[in-house]
């Protein structure tokens, strides 16, 4: 792996740069192009996060969020960049805290729907992110809210960031939007670490792969959706990491092994 980043000039807490884009023109936006160039200049490997930490027993939630210290561990030995949803919640907040703990060694780019995050919406962005891309998707049916309207733009951005470079995704918990993100990662041919025991969408994918019947209601519903999306069509891309027996160092080792493979 590459050597440690030195002299990081990334933005400090409370200063994530907000980039406003429309979904139909994001790829050509000058600020987005400059962001991609800057991140690719400073990073050799990429980790993208999908999911959350909702509807979990507190002990399981604590264990899950502690796993994301793996990002700080990884950043101390390689030039890393991370992408996620950018808000101050769940695994995204944990990623921000990992970035802080690393001494801001890695960039952390969030992509979120403009109508849900401040200043338009009520959801706070995480202060430890370096950049947050706020997506205005005017073609989206917002009758159920704006979450998910950013997903296509998010994965277009992630594809451009990681083009020709090693990348991996971590999937934890989450709902139907997370299943759409799993599908996007499969389409990209990107290896994924799915956290078994984190609940909801992640456990639905694990159940589908293992051919077991989930007992919890929402997991069962999400498993049906995962089957409809054919999320087992590339099983070689999926690496199962068990929450109960896992650790941040173990997750960092798994990430390192995956990222050493050729993209």
C-alpha positions as CSV (number, residue, x, y, z in Angstrom):
1,X,0.0,0.0,0.0
2,X,1.0,3.6,-0.4
3,X,2.7,5.6,2.3
4,X,0.9,7.8,4.8
5,X,-0.5,11.2,3.8
6,X,1.5,14.1,5.2
7,X,0.7,17.7,5.7
8,X,-3.0,17.4,5.0
9,X,-4.6,20.8,4.3
10,X,-8.2,19.5,4.5
11,X,-10.9,21.7,6.1
12,X,-11.4,21.5,9.8
13,X,-14.6,21.0,11.9
14,X,-17.6,23.1,11.0
15,X,-16.2,23.9,7.6
16,X,-17.5,21.3,5.1
17,X,-17.7,23.0,1.8
18,X,-21.2,22.9,0.3
19,X,-21.4,22.4,-3.4
20,X,-24.9,22.9,-4.9
21,X,-25.7,21.0,-8.1
22,X,-28.7,19.9,-10.1
23,X,-29.0,16.2,-10.9
24,X,-29.0,16.7,-14.6
25,X,-25.9,18.8,-14.8
26,X,-23.8,17.6,-11.9
27,X,-21.2,15.8,-14.0
28,X,-20.3,19.0,-15.9
29,X,-20.4,21.3,-12.9
30,X,-17.0,23.1,-12.6
31,X,-16.9,22.7,-8.8
32,X,-17.6,19.0,-9.0
33,X,-14.9,18.5,-11.6
34,X,-12.4,20.4,-9.4
35,X,-13.5,18.3,-6.4
36,X,-12.9,15.1,-8.3
37,X,-9.5,16.3,-9.5
38,X,-8.4,17.3,-6.0
39,X,-9.6,14.1,-4.3
40,X,-8.0,11.9,-6.9
41,X,-4.7,13.9,-6.6
42,X,-4.6,13.2,-2.9
43,X,-5.9,9.6,-2.7
44,X,-5.0,6.2,-4.1
45,X,-7.9,4.1,-2.7
46,X,-11.6,4.8,-2.0
47,X,-14.1,3.5,0.4
48,X,-17.8,4.3,0.0
49,X,-20.4,3.9,2.8
50,X,-24.0,2.8,2.4
51,X,-26.7,2.4,5.1
52,X,-27.1,3.8,8.5
53,X,-27.6,2.8,12.2
54,X,-31.4,3.0,12.7
55,X,-33.7,0.8,14.7
56,X,-30.9,-1.1,16.4
57,X,-30.4,-2.1,20.0
58,X,-28.1,0.4,21.7
59,X,-25.3,-2.2,22.2
60,X,-25.3,-3.3,18.6
61,X,-25.4,0.4,17.5
62,X,-22.3,1.1,19.7
63,X,-20.4,-1.8,18.2
64,X,-21.3,-0.8,14.7
65,X,-20.3,2.8,15.0
66,X,-17.0,1.8,16.7
67,X,-16.2,-0.3,13.6
68,X,-15.7,2.9,11.5
69,X,-12.6,3.6,13.5
70,X,-11.2,1.3,10.7
71,X,-11.2,4.4,8.4
72,X,-8.7,6.2,10.7
73,X,-6.6,3.0,11.0
74,X,-6.6,2.6,7.2
75,X,-5.8,6.3,6.6
76,X,-2.6,6.0,8.7
77,X,-1.2,3.6,6.2
78,X,-2.5,4.6,2.8
79,X,-3.8,7.6,0.9
80,X,-7.5,7.2,1.4
81,X,-10.7,9.0,0.4
82,X,-14.2,8.2,1.7
83,X,-17.6,9.0,0.3
84,X,-21.0,8.7,2.0
85,X,-24.3,10.6,2.5
86,X,-22.8,13.5,4.4
87,X,-25.2,14.0,7.3
88,X,-24.6,14.1,11.0
89,X,-26.2,10.7,11.7
90,X,-25.3,7.0,12.1
91,X,-22.4,5.7,10.1
92,X,-21.8,9.0,8.4
93,X,-21.3,10.8,11.7
94,X,-19.0,7.9,12.7
95,X,-17.0,8.4,9.5
96,X,-16.6,12.1,10.4
97,X,-15.4,11.2,13.9
98,X,-12.9,8.8,12.4
99,X,-11.6,11.5,10.1
100,X,-11.2,13.8,13.1
101,X,-9.4,11.0,15.0
102,X,-7.0,10.5,12.1
103,X,-6.0,14.1,12.2
104,X,-7.9,14.8,9.0
105,X,-5.7,12.5,7.0
106,X,-8.4,11.6,4.5
107,X,-11.0,13.5,2.5
108,X,-14.7,12.7,3.3
109,X,-17.2,13.7,0.6
110,X,-20.9,13.5,1.3
111,X,-23.7,13.6,-1.3
112,X,-27.2,14.5,0.0
113,X,-30.5,15.8,-1.3
114,X,-30.5,19.6,-1.3
115,X,-34.1,19.8,0.0
116,X,-33.4,17.6,3.1
117,X,-30.2,19.2,4.4
118,X,-29.5,22.7,5.8
119,X,-30.2,25.4,4.8
120,X,-33.3,24.2,2.9
121,X,-34.1,21.2,5.1
122,X,-33.8,20.3,8.7
123,X,-31.1,17.6,8.5
124,X,-27.6,18.7,9.7
125,X,-24.5,18.0,7.6
126,X,-21.6,16.4,9.5
127,X,-19.1,19.0,10.6
128,X,-16.1,16.7,10.0
129,X,-16.8,16.1,6.3
130,X,-14.5,17.9,3.9
131,X,-17.2,18.5,1.2
132,X,-20.9,17.9,0.9
133,X,-22.5,17.9,-2.6
134,X,-26.2,19.0,-2.3
135,X,-28.2,17.5,-5.2
136,X,-31.4,19.2,-6.5
137,X,-33.2,16.6,-8.5
138,X,-36.1,18.4,-10.1
139,X,-37.5,15.3,-11.9
140,X,-37.9,13.4,-8.5
141,X,-41.4,12.6,-7.2
142,X,-41.1,14.1,-3.8
143,X,-44.4,12.8,-2.5
144,X,-42.4,10.5,-0.2
145,X,-39.7,13.0,0.5
146,X,-36.3,13.7,-1.2
147,X,-34.2,10.9,0.3
148,X,-33.0,8.7,-2.6
149,X,-33.2,11.6,-5.2
150,X,-29.5,12.0,-4.8
151,X,-28.5,8.3,-5.3
152,X,-27.9,8.3,-9.0
153,X,-25.7,11.5,-8.8
154,X,-23.9,10.0,-5.8
155,X,-22.8,6.9,-7.6
156,X,-21.9,8.8,-10.7
157,X,-19.6,10.9,-8.6
158,X,-18.2,7.9,-6.8
159,X,-17.5,6.2,-10.2
160,X,-15.6,9.3,-11.3
161,X,-13.7,9.5,-8.1
162,X,-12.6,5.9,-8.1
163,X,-12.1,5.4,-11.9
164,X,-9.2,3.1,-12.4
165,X,-8.4,2.9,-8.7
166,X,-9.1,0.3,-6.0
167,X,-12.4,0.9,-4.2
168,X,-14.7,-0.9,-1.8
169,X,-18.1,-0.3,-0.2
170,X,-19.2,-0.9,3.4
171,X,-22.9,-1.7,3.8
172,X,-24.5,-1.5,7.2
173,X,-28.1,-1.5,8.3
174,X,-30.2,0.8,6.1
175,X,-33.5,0.5,4.2
176,X,-34.7,0.4,0.7
177,X,-32.4,3.2,-0.5
178,X,-29.5,1.1,0.8
179,X,-30.6,-1.8,-1.4
180,X,-30.5,0.6,-4.4
181,X,-27.0,1.5,-3.4
182,X,-26.0,-2.1,-3.2
183,X,-27.4,-2.5,-6.7
184,X,-25.3,0.5,-7.8
185,X,-22.2,-1.0,-6.4
186,X,-22.9,-4.3,-8.1
187,X,-23.3,-2.4,-11.4
188,X,-20.0,-0.8,-10.8
189,X,-18.3,-4.2,-10.1
190,X,-17.3,-2.8,-6.7
191,X,-16.6,-5.2,-3.9
192,X,-18.7,-4.7,-0.8
193,X,-18.3,-5.6,2.9
194,X,-21.8,-6.3,4.3
195,X,-22.0,-6.0,8.1
196,X,-24.0,-9.0,9.2
197,X,-26.0,-8.4,12.4
198,X,-26.3,-4.7,11.8
199,X,-30.0,-5.2,10.8
200,X,-32.4,-4.2,8.1
201,X,-31.1,-4.0,4.6
202,X,-27.6,-5.4,5.4
203,X,-29.2,-8.5,7.1
204,X,-31.6,-8.8,4.2
205,X,-28.7,-9.1,1.8
206,X,-26.9,-11.6,4.0
207,X,-30.1,-13.7,4.4
208,X,-30.6,-13.7,0.6
209,X,-27.1,-14.8,0.0
210,X,-27.2,-17.5,2.6
211,X,-30.7,-18.7,1.6
212,X,-32.0,-18.3,5.1
213,X,-35.5,-17.0,6.1
214,X,-35.3,-13.8,8.2
215,X,-37.6,-13.7,11.2
216,X,-37.8,-9.9,11.7
217,X,-40.6,-8.2,9.8
218,X,-38.6,-5.4,8.1
219,X,-35.7,-7.6,7.2
220,X,-38.2,-10.0,5.6
221,X,-39.7,-7.2,3.5
222,X,-36.3,-5.9,2.5
223,X,-35.2,-9.4,1.5
224,X,-38.1,-9.6,-1.0
225,X,-37.0,-6.2,-2.4
226,X,-33.3,-7.5,-2.5
227,X,-34.5,-10.6,-4.5
228,X,-36.4,-8.4,-6.9
229,X,-33.3,-6.4,-7.5
230,X,-31.3,-9.6,-8.0
231,X,-28.7,-8.6,-5.5
232,X,-27.2,-12.0,-5.4
233,X,-26.2,-11.9,-9.1
234,X,-22.5,-11.1,-8.3
235,X,-21.9,-13.0,-5.0
236,X,-18.1,-12.8,-5.5
237,X,-18.4,-9.1,-4.8
238,X,-19.8,-9.6,-1.3
239,X,-17.7,-10.1,1.8
240,X,-19.6,-10.8,5.0
241,X,-18.2,-9.2,8.2
242,X,-19.9,-10.2,11.4
243,X,-20.8,-7.4,13.8
244,X,-20.8,-9.6,16.9
245,X,-17.2,-10.9,16.3
246,X,-15.8,-7.9,14.5
247,X,-13.5,-5.1,15.5
248,X,-12.2,-1.9,13.8
249,X,-8.8,-3.4,13.3
250,X,-10.4,-6.5,11.8
251,X,-12.5,-4.4,9.4
252,X,-9.4,-2.4,8.5
253,X,-7.5,-5.6,7.6
254,X,-10.5,-6.8,5.5
255,X,-10.5,-3.4,3.7
256,X,-6.8,-3.5,3.1
257,X,-7.0,-7.0,1.6
258,X,-9.8,-6.0,-0.8
259,X,-8.2,-2.7,-1.8
260,X,-4.9,-4.5,-2.6
261,X,-6.7,-6.3,-5.4
262,X,-6.7,-4.7,-8.9
263,X,-9.8,-2.7,-9.7
